[in-house]
């Protein structure tokens, strides 16, 4: 600390303006706290990576690609279109307006809560103090009563394929494309890589997905990913499993797989092999905050890392999901404001916007067995859904996993159109400790895809309506 420096006293300081940060700031303001939020200069802006260069723009691109593909797929249903042309340049303008509007909305919410927003690079220099380097090349100091770290994460680069913003792109660069490449190599078959690769394939690019492991989406139950593999093949995506990306050479990506080295045509290479938490330059050790080798902050169930400091979102353990960060943010704000609060979610939904979509919450059958439960499983096929038929879709299903001993739903898994929306019903069932009979007794509207949840419950109870009883699985 520089002798004689002046520090501005802050009641509650939030570092990061993404879903975890702005949600924490708003909740703290609702509780009567005087909040200052620091958003990194040159970063994505209010709303963070999710709103500006991640969740929202990627789903916008996916919607565009799905619309183009659906126009082609509905030819058999009688739809004739002379030609489907997509302009990524026009898309970028539309997407920019969309994200800017949402960011302004976040700004208005913060303003309504009288949250002060400061732009700059923050670094702790003691347990109750941060220095913020502003865009004007000034350093300002804040002494806080409490602080919440919500600085998010960033893409992992590969040694042989450093990001250059031109040929080798991270997800942000891929979402900023103004022209469709003829060929794209996606390195990494996690959800980010597959979402981007699928969208670009539907728009007309020749896509190759390179994955070091022997399957796609390795953290997801394999039975949920099988329809996605089938669809990738139908879209002519070249899926290279057990293959690693080595280097760029003479306009191609050199990969090494079971058969040795090979060359993949790649006008652009998108590296999507994971993300790392933004904790390495925060000076957390100076604040007495323990950070593990993986860069994650150790927190308790109240999200506190120390008596004064909490952390939420991608910088703590658990899936790096915006909705998890938002839920943790409320807990952190409440705990630091003297209220009893703990992060005790029964299940966190995972949604993957591949084709078909995957929505998964709670335990799979295997996980339930590993947890010592007695799982009962029922799967309602999408092919038996009238609404799915009107969409021209037959691949996919809704699955319920229940514990026979307690008669409780412990897992719900949906593969198919709008699975990302439908899985919320499963999350509610698990959170409320519903029995399969409770789900079956809940009237679902017809004709909808949401009926799949009730149909699966009826199947589990041995009284299916739209599939043969023999399909029930114990």
C-alpha positions in Angstrom: 0.0 0.0 0.0 1.3 3.4 -0.9 1.6 5.7 2.2 -1.1 8.4 2.2 -3.3 6.8 -0.5 -7.0 7.6 -0.1 -9.5 4.7 -0.2 -13.2 5.0 -0.9 -15.3 3.2 1.8 -17.6 0.6 0.2 -20.4 -1.3 2.0 -20.5 -4.3 -0.4 -18.2 -4.7 -3.4 -18.9 -7.0 -6.3 -16.2 -7.9 -8.8 -17.7 -8.9 -12.1 -20.8 -7.9 -14.0 -21.9 -11.2 -15.4 -24.9 -13.3 -14.3 -23.4 -14.0 -10.9 -22.1 -10.5 -10.3 -25.1 -8.4 -11.4 -27.5 -10.8 -9.7 -25.5 -10.6 -6.4 -25.4 -6.8 -6.7 -29.2 -6.5 -7.3 -30.0 -8.9 -4.4 -27.7 -7.1 -2.0 -29.3 -3.8 -3.0 -32.7 -5.3 -2.3 -31.5 -6.1 1.2 -30.5 -2.5 1.8 -26.8 -2.7 1.1 -24.9 0.1 -0.7 -23.3 -1.8 -3.6 -20.4 -1.0 -5.9 -19.8 -3.2 -8.8 -16.5 -3.4 -10.7 -16.6 -4.6 -14.3 -13.2 -5.3 -15.9 -12.2 -2.6 -18.5 -12.2 -4.0 -22.0 -14.2 -7.0 -20.9 -17.5 -8.1 -22.4 -19.5 -5.5 -20.5 -22.5 -5.7 -18.2 -24.1 -9.2 -18.6 -20.6 -10.7 -18.9 -19.5 -13.4 -21.3 -22.9 -15.1 -21.1 -24.9 -12.1 -22.4 -22.3 -10.5 -24.6 -20.2 -13.3 -26.2 -21.6 -16.6 -24.9 -25.0 -17.9 -24.0 -27.1 -15.3 -25.8 -25.2 -14.8 -29.1 -24.6 -18.6 -29.4 -28.3 -19.3 -29.0 -29.1 -16.6 -31.5 -26.7 -18.3 -34.1 -28.2 -21.7 -33.3 -31.8 -20.3 -33.9 -30.7 -18.9 -37.2 -29.1 -22.2 -38.3 -32.1 -24.2 -37.1 -34.4 -22.0 -39.0 -32.4 -22.5 -42.2 -32.2 -26.3 -41.7 -35.8 -26.6 -40.7 -36.8 -24.9 -43.9 -35.0 -27.6 -45.8 -36.4 -30.4 -43.6 -40.0 -29.4 -44.1 -39.9 -29.9 -47.8 -41.5 -33.2 -47.3 -44.4 -31.6 -45.4 -45.1 -29.3 -48.3 -42.9 -26.3 -47.7 -41.2 -25.0 -50.8 -38.6 -22.2 -50.7 -36.7 -21.1 -53.7 -33.5 -20.8 -51.8 -32.3 -20.3 -48.2 -29.5 -17.6 -48.0 -27.9 -16.6 -44.7 -25.9 -13.5 -44.2 -23.6 -13.6 -41.1 -22.8 -10.0 -41.6 -26.5 -9.1 -41.2 -26.7 -11.5 -38.3 -23.9 -9.8 -36.5 -25.7 -6.5 -36.7 -28.9 -8.0 -35.4 -27.1 -9.9 -32.7 -25.2 -6.8 -31.6 -28.5 -4.9 -31.2 -30.0 -7.8 -29.2 -27.1 -8.0 -26.8 -26.7 -4.3 -26.4 -30.4 -4.0 -25.5 -30.1 -6.7 -22.9 -27.0 -5.1 -21.5 -28.9 -1.8 -21.2 -31.6 -3.7 -19.3 -29.0 -5.0 -16.8 -27.7 -1.4 -16.5 -31.2 -0.1 -15.7 -31.7 -2.8 -13.1 -28.5 -1.9 -11.4 -29.4 1.8 -11.6 -32.7 1.1 -10.0 -30.9 -0.5 -7.1 -28.6 2.5 -6.9 -25.6 0.2 -7.6 -22.5 2.2 -8.5 -20.7 0.7 -11.5 -17.0 1.2 -11.9 -14.9 0.0 -14.8 -11.4 -1.2 -14.3 -9.0 -4.1 -13.3 -9.4 -5.0 -9.7 -6.8 -6.6 -7.4 -6.9 -7.3 -3.7 -4.1 -5.9 -1.7 -5.3 -6.9 1.7 -8.3 -8.6 3.4 -10.6 -5.6 3.1 -9.2 -3.6 0.2 -8.9 -3.6 -3.6 -7.1 -1.4 -6.0 -8.8 -0.7 -9.3 -6.8 0.3 -12.4 -9.2 2.4 -14.5 -9.3 2.8 -18.3 -8.0 6.4 -17.6 -4.8 4.9 -16.2 -5.7 5.9 -12.7 -5.6 3.7 -9.6 -8.5 4.0 -7.2 -8.8 2.1 -3.9 -11.9 0.7 -2.2 -12.1 -0.5 1.4 -15.1 -2.8 1.7 -17.1 -4.3 4.5 -17.9 -7.3 2.3 -17.0 -8.4 -1.2 -18.3 -11.0 -3.7 -16.0 -12.4 -6.4 -17.8 -13.2 -9.6 -15.1 -12.8 -12.3 -16.1 -15.8 -14.4 -13.8 -17.8 -16.7 -12.0 -17.7 -20.0 -11.3 -20.2 -22.8 -8.3 -22.6 -22.6 -5.8 -22.3 -25.4 -3.8 -25.2 -26.8 0.0 -24.9 -27.0 0.1 -25.8 -30.7 -2.9 -23.7 -31.6 -2.7 -20.3 -29.9 -5.6 -18.0 -30.5 -4.8 -15.4 -33.2 -8.3 -14.0 -33.9 -8.0 -14.9 -37.6 -7.4 -18.5 -38.3 -7.5 -20.0 -34.8 -10.6 -18.8 -32.8 -12.0 -19.2 -29.4 -15.8 -19.3 -29.0 -16.0 -15.5 -28.9 -14.2 -15.3 -32.2 -16.4 -18.0 -33.7 -19.5 -16.1 -32.7 -18.2 -12.9 -34.4 -17.7 -14.4 -37.9 -19.2 -12.2 -40.6 -18.8 -14.7 -43.4 -19.3 -18.5 -43.4 -16.0 -20.4 -43.8 -16.0 -23.2 -46.4 -14.4 -25.5 -43.8 -14.2 -25.5 -40.0 -12.4 -27.7 -37.6 -13.8 -27.7 -34.1 -11.3 -29.0 -31.5 -13.3 -30.3 -28.5 -16.6 -32.2 -28.5 -17.9 -30.7 -25.3 -21.1 -28.6 -25.4 -19.5 -25.4 -26.7 -17.7 -27.1 -29.6 -20.7 -29.2 -30.6 -23.2 -26.3 -30.4 -21.0 -24.2 -32.6 -20.1 -27.0 -35.0 -23.7 -28.1 -35.4 -24.8 -24.5 -36.2 -22.1 -24.0 -38.7 -22.8 -27.3 -40.4 -26.5 -26.4 -40.8 -25.4 -23.1 -42.3 -23.4 -24.9 -44.9 -19.8 -25.2 -43.7 -17.9 -28.5 -43.9 -17.3 -29.3 -40.3 -14.8 -31.6 -38.7 -15.0 -32.2 -34.9 -11.7 -33.4 -33.3 -12.0 -35.0 -29.8 -9.2 -36.6 -27.8 -11.6 -38.9 -25.9 -13.5 -41.8 -27.3 -16.9 -40.1 -27.1 -18.6 -36.7 -27.4 -19.9 -34.8 -24.3 -17.9 -37.0 -21.9 -19.6 -35.7 -18.8 -23.1 -36.6 -20.1 -24.7 -40.1 -19.8 -23.9 -41.8 -23.1 -27.5 -42.8 -23.7 -28.4 -39.2 -24.0 -25.7 -38.4 -26.5 -26.4 -41.3 -29.0 -29.1 -39.3 -30.9 -26.7 -36.4 -31.2 -24.0 -38.6 -32.8 -26.6 -39.8 -35.3 -27.6 -36.3 -36.1 -24.0 -35.1 -36.6 -23.5 -37.9 -39.1 -26.8 -36.9 -40.9 -25.4 -33.4 -41.2 -22.2 -34.8 -42.7 -20.1 -33.7 -39.7 -16.8 -35.6 -39.7 -16.4 -36.8 -36.2 -12.8 -37.7 -35.3 -12.7 -39.4 -31.8 -9.6 -40.4 -30.0 -7.8 -37.8 -32.1 -5.7 -34.8 -31.0 -5.1 -31.6 -32.8 -1.4 -30.9 -33.4 -0.7 -27.9 -35.5 -1.5 -25.9 -38.6 0.4 -26.7 -41.7 0.0 -25.5 -45.2 -3.6 -24.5 -44.8 -4.7 -27.6 -43.0 -5.0 -28.8 -39.4 -2.7 -31.7 -38.6 -4.3 -34.2 -36.3 -3.2 -37.5 -34.8 -5.6 -40.4 -34.4 -5.6 -44.1 -34.1 -4.4 -44.4 -37.7 -1.5 -41.9 -37.2 -1.3 -38.3 -38.5 -3.8 -36.9 -40.9 -4.7 -33.5 -42.4 -8.1 -31.8 -42.0 -9.2 -29.0 -44.3 -9.8 -26.0 -42.0 -10.3 -22.5 -43.2 -11.0 -21.7 -39.5 -10.1 -23.7 -36.4 -12.3 -23.3 -33.3 -10.7 -24.4 -30.1 -13.2 -25.3 -27.5 -11.5 -27.6 -25.0 -12.6 -26.0 -21.8 -12.4 -22.8 -19.6 -10.4 -21.7 -16.6 -11.5 -19.5 -13.8 -10.4 -15.8 -13.8 -8.8 -15.9 -10.4 -5.1 -15.8 -11.2 -4.7 -12.0 -11.3 -7.0 -11.0 -8.5 -4.4 -11.1 -5.7 -6.7 -13.4 -3.7 -3.8 -14.6 -1.5 -3.4 -11.0 -0.2 -7.0 -11.2 1.0 -6.6 -14.5 2.7 -8.7 -16.4 0.1 -7.7 -20.0 -0.6 -7.4 -20.9 -4.2 -6.8 -24.5 -5.4 -4.4 -25.6 -8.2 -7.4 -25.5 -10.5 -7.9 -21.8 -9.8 -11.2 -22.4 -8.0 -12.0 -20.6 -4.8 -12.8 -22.8 -1.8 -16.2 -21.7 -0.3 -18.6 -23.0 2.3 -22.3 -23.6 1.8 -23.0 -19.9 2.3 -20.5 -19.2 -0.5 -18.1 -17.5 1.9 -14.4 -17.9 1.3 -13.5 -15.7 4.3 -15.6 -13.8 6.8 -15.7 -10.8 4.5 -15.4 -12.3 1.0 -17.7 -14.7 -0.9 -17.3 -16.2 -4.4 -19.8 -17.4 -6.9 -20.1 -18.8 -10.5 -17.3 -20.1 -12.6 -14.7 -19.3 -9.9 -16.1 -21.9 -7.5 -16.6 -25.7 -7.8 -19.5 -27.1 -9.8 -20.7 -26.7 -13.4 -19.8 -23.4 -15.0 -23.4 -22.4 -15.7 -25.0 -19.0 -15.6 -28.1 -20.3 -13.7 -25.9 -21.8 -11.1 -24.1 -18.5 -10.7 -27.3 -16.6 -10.3 -28.6 -19.0 -7.6 -25.3 -18.8 -5.8 -25.3 -15.0 -6.0 -28.5 -14.7 -4.0 -27.0 -17.0 -1.3 -23.8 -14.9 -1.1 -25.6 -11.6 -0.9 -28.0 -12.9 1.8 -25.3 -14.5 3.9 -23.1 -11.5 3.8 -26.1 -9.4 4.8 -26.7 -11.3 7.9 -29.4 -13.6 6.7 -29.4 -17.4 7.1 -28.6 -18.7 3.6 -27.0 -21.8 2.1 -26.6 -23.1 -1.4 -28.5 -26.4 -1.2 -29.9 -27.1 -4.6 -31.2 -30.6 -5.0 -30.2 -30.6 -8.6 -28.8 -28.2 -11.2 -30.2 -28.6 -14.7 -27.7 -29.0 -17.6 -28.9 -27.9 -21.0 -27.0 -28.5 -24.3 -28.2 -26.8 -27.5 -27.1 -29.6 -29.8 -29.4 -31.2 -32.3 -31.3 -32.8 -30.7 -31.2 -30.7 -27.6 -30.3 -32.3 -24.3 -31.8 -31.3 -20.9 -30.6 -33.3 -17.9 -31.2 -32.8 -14.2 -30.5 -35.0 -11.3 -29.1 -38.5 -11.4 -28.8 -41.0 -14.2 -29.6 -44.7 -13.5 -25.9 -45.4 -13.1 -25.4 -42.5 -10.8 -28.4 -43.5 -8.7 -26.9 -47.0 -8.2 -23.6 -45.5 -7.3 -25.3 -43.4 -4.7 -26.8 -46.5 -3.1 -30.3 -45.9 -4.4 -32.7 -48.5 -5.9 -33.4 -46.8 -9.3 -36.5 -47.4 -11.4 -36.4 -46.0 -14.9 -39.0 -45.3 -17.5 -38.4 -43.8 -21.0 -41.1 -42.3 -23.2 -40.0 -42.2 -26.8 -40.5 -39.0 -28.8 -41.7 -41.2 -31.7 -44.9 -41.7 -29.7 -45.6 -38.0 -29.3 -48.1 -36.5 -31.7 -46.6 -33.0 -31.2 -43.2 -34.3 -32.2 -44.8 -35.8 -35.3 -46.0 -32.4 -36.3 -42.4 -31.1 -36.0 -41.2 -34.0 -38.2 -39.1 -35.4 -35.3 -38.9 -39.0 -34.2 -35.5 -39.2 -32.4 -35.4 -38.5 -28.7 -37.1 -39.3 -25.5 -38.1 -38.2 -22.0 -36.7 -40.3 -19.1 -37.6 -40.4 -15.4 -35.3 -42.0 -12.8 -36.9 -42.6 -9.4 -35.8 -44.2 -6.2 -38.0 -47.2 -5.4 -37.2 -47.0 -1.7 -38.4 -43.4 -1.2 -40.8 -43.2 -4.2 -39.1 -39.9 -5.3 -38.0 -38.6 -8.6 -34.2 -38.3 -8.6 -33.5 -37.6 -12.3 -35.2 -36.3 -15.4 -33.5 -36.4 -18.8 -34.9 -35.1 -22.1 -33.5 -35.5 -25.6 -35.3 -33.7 -28.4 -36.7 -30.3 -29.5 -36.9 -27.7 -26.7 -35.4 -30.1 -24.1 -33.7 -27.1 -22.6 -37.2 -25.7 -21.7 -38.8 -29.0 -20.8 -36.2 -30.1 -18.3 -37.3 -27.3 -15.9 -40.3 -29.4 -15.0 -38.0 -32.2 -14.0 -35.9 -29.8 -11.8 -39.1 -28.7 -10.1 -40.1 -32.3 -9.5 -36.8 -33.1 -7.9 -36.6 -29.9 -5.8 -40.1 -30.6 -4.4 -39.3 -34.3 -3.8 -42.2 -35.3 -6.0 -43.2 -39.0 -6.5 -43.7 -40.4 -10.0 -47.4 -40.5 -9.0 -47.4 -36.7 -8.4 -46.0 -36.1 -11.9 -48.5 -38.5 -13.5 -51.4 -36.7 -11.6 -50.3 -33.3 -12.9 -52.3 -32.5 -16.1 -50.1 -31.5 -18.9 -51.4 -29.7 -22.0 -52.0 -31.5 -25.3 -50.6 -31.6 -27.9 -47.2 -30.6 -26.5 -43.8 -32.0 -25.9 -44.2 -31.4 -22.2 -46.6 -34.4 -22.1 -43.6 -36.6 -22.3 -42.8 -36.1 -18.6 -46.3 -37.2 -17.6 -46.2 -40.1 -20.1 -42.9 -41.3 -18.7 -44.4 -41.2 -15.1 -47.4 -43.2 -16.2 -45.1 -45.7 -17.9 -43.1 -46.0 -14.6 -46.4 -46.7 -12.8 -47.3 -49.4 -15.2 -50.2 -47.7 -16.8 -48.9 -46.1 -20.1 -51.3 -44.6 -22.5 -49.3 -44.1 -25.7 -46.7 -46.8 -25.6 -47.0 -50.5 -24.9 -46.7 -51.5 -21.3 -43.8 -53.8 -22.0 -41.6 -50.8 -22.5 -41.6 -50.1 -18.7 -38.2 -50.7 -17.3 -37.4 -51.6 -13.7 
